Amino acid sequence: MTYQKSRTDKIVDVVLYIIYALFALVCIFPFYYVIINTVSDNTLVDRGRILFLPEGLHIRNYLQIFKLPGIYNATFISVARTVLGTFLTVLSSSFLGYAMTKNELWMRRFWYRFIIVTMYFGAGLIPYFMTIRTLGLMNSFWVYVIPGMVGPFNVVLVKTYIESIPTSLEESAEIDGAGYLKRYFHLILPLAKPILATVAIFTAVGHWNAFMDTVIYANRPNLYSLQFILNRYLNELQALTELIKRSPELAGEIVGQTLTPRAIRFTVTVVVVAPILFVYPFFQRFFVKGIMIGAVKG
């Protein structure tokens, strides 16, 4: 039996499609605008002439940005902290969330409430700084990774999701002789992929965009993250422009493609945002399912 849409239904569908298309365009256009300004003639960009279509296409801005001093080491630090930090956070938060589902855990309710309390109350920056210094994490790469390994919100999401998994599955594995670790790695982790992907994308975005921890806890140039170094350059746009103009590596560039402060701002924005834009679509199908099941019990 087929359902035939009435004329009114068809009109409503068309109107909804138009509204959604306009909404999508409003969301996408800022990214499009920034990107076309990074690959257009910098003189036109500086005058605000590039609005809808690029002119004088080139990729020289990106080549020049990645010739800045310390940029490759900073990129390595950001990538390393994002990959390692995300992996350790997902592993530790998921295992703690799994442990919180076990009634046989000693004082389980107390520890779970203790974790929840830390979501709402913090000691402040100075006690946190003193703790980091006491642990010997100052001017160390591990200051980017260890403090954020366990996130209370992540633990809550994972715990709630695991509780939605039928207990009969784990009971069967326990009858077959599987211990906690074996059940965790071979049963829980494969079944919890949606929520783990959700935690992973939250954590990865946080690590990739972070730069204040570099400002506070690291003063060695070899520990500077990409976001910190680009933020510093953004705050010194005029000096950065002069640095690139005087760079001997760029002496043979076309004169008409002089890098301007406005072009630098757009290019830096794309460099920072692009990795997340490329990664997010691969996690999107897990993200929606994970956040819905992990946030609502029952």
N, C-alpha and C positions, 0 to 999 in steps of 0.2 A: 504494500500500500504506500503510495507516494503522496507527499504533501505538496500541494500547489500553493505557492505564495500569492497573496493578493497584491493588488497594485499598491496599496498602502504599505505593505511589508517591503516591497521592492524599493519604494521611495525612502523608507526609513533606512534600509540597508545602504543605499547610495549615500544618503546624508552622513551615516556613521562612517562609511569608508572615507568620505571626504574629510571629516573631522579628524579621523585617525591619521590620515595621510598628512594633513597640515600639522598635526601635533608631532609626528615623526620628523617632518621637515624642520620644525622649530628646534627639535632636539639635535638634529644632525648638522644643521647649517653652521653653528659656531665652530665645530671641528673642521668642516669643509673650508670655512673662511680662513681659519688659521693656517691650514695646510697649503692653500693656494697662495697665501702671502709668503710662505717660506720658499716657494719655487718660482716666484715671479721676479721681475726686474726690481731690484731693491730701491731704485730711485722712485719708481711708481708707487711702491709699497710705502715709502716714507711720506709721499704726498697724499696717501689715502685713496689712490686711484683704483686699487684692486678690490672689487666688491663681489662679483659673481663668477668671472672667468679669469684664469691666470694669463699673464702676458710676459713674454720674454723668458720662457721656461729655462730653468737651470737647477742644479743641485749643489751649487757652490757654497751656499750657506751651511749645509750639513758638513761638507768637507772642511770648511774653515772652523766650525765649532769643534770638530773632533781633532783639530790641531792645537787646541788650547793646552797650555801646560798642565799636566797632572790629570787630564781627562780620562785616559785609559785606565790608570790605576784606580781612579774614583769609580769608573764603571765596573771594574772587577770587584771592588768592595761592595757596591750596591747589589750586583748580581749574586755574589757569594752570600751576603747576609740574607737576601730574599730567599734563595734556594735552601740554604742550611737552616735559617730561622723558621721558614715555613714547615720544613720536614720535621724538625724537632718539636715545634709547637703542636702540629697535628698529632704526632706520636704521643707526646706527654699528656696533652689535654684529653685525647681520646682514651688513653689508658686510665687516667684519673677518673674520667666520666664513667668508664666501665666499672672501676672499683667502687664508685659511689652507688652502683645498682645492687651491690652484694650486701644482703642483710647480715652476713657473718663478719663483715668488716667491723673491727673494734671501734666503737663510738662513731658509727657511720653518720648518724644524724647530726652530731656535734660538728664533725669535720665538714660536712656538706654546708651547714649553716655558717660555719667559719669562712668557707670559701665565698659564699654569697655575700657576706658582710663586706668583704674587700671590694665588691663592685660599687658600693655606695660611700665608703669611707676610705680616705687615704691619709697617710702621715704628712704629705706635703713634699715639696722639692728638696728642702734642706736635709731632712732625715733620710730621704731616698738617696741623695748625693753622698751622704756620710756612709750609708750602707754600701753603696757601690765602691767607695774608696776603701772601706774596711775589707771588703771581699777581694780587693786587689784587681778590680776590673777596669780601673781608670787607664786610659791610653792602651786599651786592649781590644782586639777584634771581638772578643766574646762579650763585651758590653752591649753589642748590638743583638746578641742572640739569647744569652742566658736569662736576663731579667724578664723577657716576655715569653718564656717557654710555656708557662701555664697561664691561660687566660680564664678567669671565672666565667665569663659569658660563654666561652667555647665549651667549658666543662658542662655547663647547664644544657647547652644544645645537644652535646653528644649523649649525656645521661638520659635526657628525655627521648632521644631517638632510639637508643638501645632498649629502653623500656617498652618501646612499641614493637620490638622483635619478639615473636612467640617464644616463651620460656622453654617450651617443649624441645626446641632445637638444641638449646644448650644442655638441657637435661639429658638428651640422647647422647650427646658427645661426652658428658660426664660419666654416664653409664659405661661407655666404651673405654673409659680410662683416661680421657683427656683432662689435663690440669688447666689451671686458670690461664697460663700463658699460651698454651696450645689452643684453647678455645678463643682467646682474644685474637691471636694472629690468624688462625685458620677459619674461624667462624664469624666472629664479630666484625673484624675489619672488612672482609669482603661484602658483608651485608650492609655495612654502614657507609658505603661509598658516597651516597648523596650528601650526608651531613659532613663527612670528611672533606669533600670538595668545597662545601660552603665555608668551613673553617679555613681551608687552605686559601681560598680567594680573599677572605677577610684579612688573613695574616699577611699574604703576599702584597696586597695593596698597601697595608700599613708599613711594612718593611721598605717597600720601594719608594714610598713618598716621604719617609722619615728623614729629617735632617737636624731636628733640635737635639737629639742625643749626641750627634757629632759636635754640636756647638758646646754642649755642657760637659761631655765626658771624654772628648778626644781633641788633643791639640797637636797631634803629629800629622804632617801632611800625607803620610802613607796610609792613614786611616780615614781620610776625608771621603765621604760618600758622594755619589754623583749629584744628588739633590743639593747637598751642602755647597758643593763647588759651583754649581749652576746658579744657585740662589745668591751666592756671593758675587758672581759675575753680573747677575741681573741688577744688583745694587750698585754696581760700578760700570754701568753700560758705556758711558763716554770713555772711561779709561780702557775698557775692553775693546772698544772700536779702534782706538789709537794703537793698542797692542797688536791687533790683527793687521792693521794697515802697515805697521813697521816690521812685521814678521818677515824674515828673509825667505821663508818657505812659500810665501804668497807673492813674492816680487814679480812673478811672471803672470799673475792673474789679469783678467781684462779690467781696465780702469773703470769702465761703466758699471761694473758689478760690485762697487764698494759696499762693504757690509755696514749697515746703519743700525743704530740702537733699536729701532722698531723691528727690523728684520731679525736681530738677535733675540728679541723678546718672543717673537713668534716661533723661531726655530727651537729655542730652549723649551718652550711649551710643548712642542711636538715630541722632542726627544724624551721628555719626562713622561708624557701620557701614552705614547705609542706602544710600549711593551704591554701595558695593562689592557689596551684596546685589542691587541692581538691575542692575548691569553684568555680574556674573559669569555669569548664565544665558545671555547672548548669546554668551559665549566658551567655554562648557562643552564644546560639541561639538568645537571645535578643540583645547581644552586637553588632553583625554585622549589624543587621537591624537598631538598634538605632543609631549607629554612622553614617551610610550612610544617613538616612533620616534626622537626626538632624544636619548634617553638610552641606547639600546641599538643598537649597530651590527650590521648583518647581518640 
